[in-house]
């Protein structure tokens, strides 16, 4: 009922009390902030990252969540299958992303590596979650793209590495729409979030001019965590195929 509260004290329209969420990229940055936001809405979490997740686990547990942390590599199909075996899930937040490949990779290897993590892994997890969630009556899926997938990037950069990143995130936006058409008939709503410049380890190597961002500063991780969490919640039940721009005005279109 409108205006009522769930058992956890969160307004019923956004409460995730009793729901279980799979969250990728949880160790730092936007993923870590999203974990805390989801926990505050009442969700229990299965979190994953290639890095240790001790700090984010403690933060989410202190907010009341039950947390299962599974460390691994999203390039590994067996690992992705194992994540799905930990379900069923009520929501998926695919936040993990990379900007540039590790040193030593060839141009082709690096391009493939970026697209594997930024595009193929979330597409594969989301597709599996649609099947799993649809069989249980529905769910919510959020894929994280980027303003770079909208405009080719906020900084001048003519490297193929940057092109791979922008291409992968533009692909995420297209996959959101493709998945949404498949999910909606099963009451699985699929949406995306496209961050602009945000203060995270991923953006640390890049230089942004605050004057180029209308709001005059870079974003904070929690300013992305909350929109992602809300799209995972019942509040997004009639939102299908949207890519929400959260960028301080750096891209409007």
N, C-alpha and C positions, 0 to 999 in steps of 0.2 A: 504494500500500500504506500502511495506517495507520502513522503514525510515521516514514515516509520523508520525504526532502527532495527538492524540485525542484532543478534545476541552479542556481537563483539562491540556494539556501540557505534558502528559505522552506519551511515544512512543506507537503507536497504537497496537503493538504486545503484550503489557502487560497491556494496559489501561483497567480498569474495570469501566469506566465512565458509569453511568446509570444502573449498575448491583447491585443486592441485594444479600447479603451473610448472611447465618446463621452461627454463630460462637459460639461454646460451650467452656466453661472453660475460659471465657473472663476476669475474675476479676483480675488475676495475672499471673505472669510467662510468659510462651510461648503464652498462649491465649491472654493476654494483649498486648504483642508485635505484635502478628499477627493482632489484631484489628487495630493498628496504621499503620502497613504496608499496609493492605487492604485499609484503608482510604486514604493513600497517593497515591494508584493506582486509586482512584476515586470511590471506591465501597461505597454503603450505607449498613448499618449493622443492623441485628437483633442479639443481643448478649445475652448470657444467662450464668448464674452461680448460685450456691447455695449461694454465698456471694454477698454483695453489689458491684455495678459496677459504682460508682460515678466517680472515677478517670479515668477509662478507657473510660467512656462515654465522659468526658471532653476532653481527649486526641484525641479521634477519631473525635469529632466534631470540634476541633481546626484545624484538618487536612482537614476539608471540608465535612465530612461524615454526612449524616442523620442517627441517631442512635436510635433504639428502644431497650431498656434494659428490659429483662424479667427474674426476679429472680425465681428460682425454683429448684426442685430436679429431676435429670435425671432418678432416679429409678421409678418415678411416670409415668405410662403410659398415664394417662390423661394429665399430663404436656407435655409429648412428642407430643401428639396429638394436644395440644394447640399451640405448636411451629410450627407445620406444617400448622395450620390454619392461621398463620401470613404470609405464603407464598403468591405467589410463589417466589421461590428463583432461582438465577442463579448459585449459588455455595454454598457448605457446607464445612466448616472447623471444623471437630470434634476433638477438642483439649483437652477437659476435661479429666482428669485422676486422679486417687488416688493411693496411694502406700500401705497404711495399713488401716484397718478398725478402727472405733472408739473403745475406750476401753469399755469392758463389753460384746462384742459380743463373742459368742462361735466360735470355729475354723471353723465350717461349715458355720455359719452365716457370718463370716468375709470373707471367701472364696467367698461365693455367692455375697456379697456386692461389692467386688472388681470387679468381673466379670460382674456384672450388670452395673456398671458405665463405666468400661474400655472397655467392649466388646459388651454387649447386646444393650446398649443405642445408641452408634454410628452405630451399624449394623441396628438397627430399624430405626433411622433417615435417614441413607443413603439409605435404601431400599425404604422408602417413598419418598425421594427426587428423586430417579431414576424415579419413576412413574410420579411425578409432573414435573420434568424437561424434561423427554422424551416427554410428551404431548405438550411441548412448543418448542421443537426443539433441546434440548440438555442442557448441563451444566457441571459443574466440581465439583468433590467431593474429599476431602482429609481427610483421617483418620490418626491420630497420634499414632504410635506404640512406639517402644523403641528398643535400642540396646539390652536391656535385653531379648527381644523377639527373638533376633538372637542368643545370646550366653549364655543365662541363667543368665546374670548379670555381671556387671563390678566389683563388690565387693564380697568377700567371705561371704556368708550369708546362713546358713542352716535352716532358719526359714520357716515355711509353709506360712507365710505372704509374704515373698519375692518370694516364689514359685508361689503364686497366682498372684502376679504382673507380673512376667515373663511369666506365662502361658497366662494371659489375653492379654499381648502385642503380644505374638506370635500368638494368635488367631486373633488379629487385622490384622496382616500381611496376614494371610490366608483369612480372610474375604475380604480384599482389592482385592485379586485375584478373589474370588468368585463373588463379586459384579461387578467387571470390566467386566466379561464375560456377565453379564446381562445388564449392562449399555451401553456398546460400540455399540450394534446395534441400540440404541436409541440416539446415539451421546452424551451420558453422560460418560465422562471419569472419572474413579475412580483410585486414586493413594494413596500412603501412604508416610509418613515421619517417619523415625526411629531415634530419637535423642539419642545421647550419654549423658554423664554427663553435665548438664546445671545448671547454678546458678539460681534456682527457689525455692519457698517455698516447693515444693514437694521434692526436693533433700536435703533440709537443714538438716534433721536428719541423713543423710548418710555422711560418710567420704570417700573422694576420694583422692588417691595419684596422684598428677599431673604427676609424673614420669611414671605412667601407661598409660597416654594419649600421644600419639606421638607428638601432637602439643604443649604439655607442660602446658595445662590449661584446665579448664572447659569452656563450651560454654556460651555465653550470650543469653538471650531470643531472641533478634532481629536476631541473627544468625540462629535461627529456624523460626522466623516469616517470613522472606523474602522467604525462599524456600517454605513454606506453601502457602504464598500469590501468588507466581508465579505459583504454581500448580493449584491455583484457577483461574488463568488468561487465556486469549486466547493463551498464549505462550505454554500451555500444551495440545493443541488441538489434538496432535497425540501421546500423552503419556498415555498409558493404562496399568493398573495393575502393575505399578512400585512401589517399596518401596525404597525411596531415603534415603541412610544412611548419616546422618549429625552428625558426632560424633568426629571430630578432629583426626580421624585415630584409634580410640579405637576398632573399628571393621571394617575389610575389608574382603569382601567375596562375 
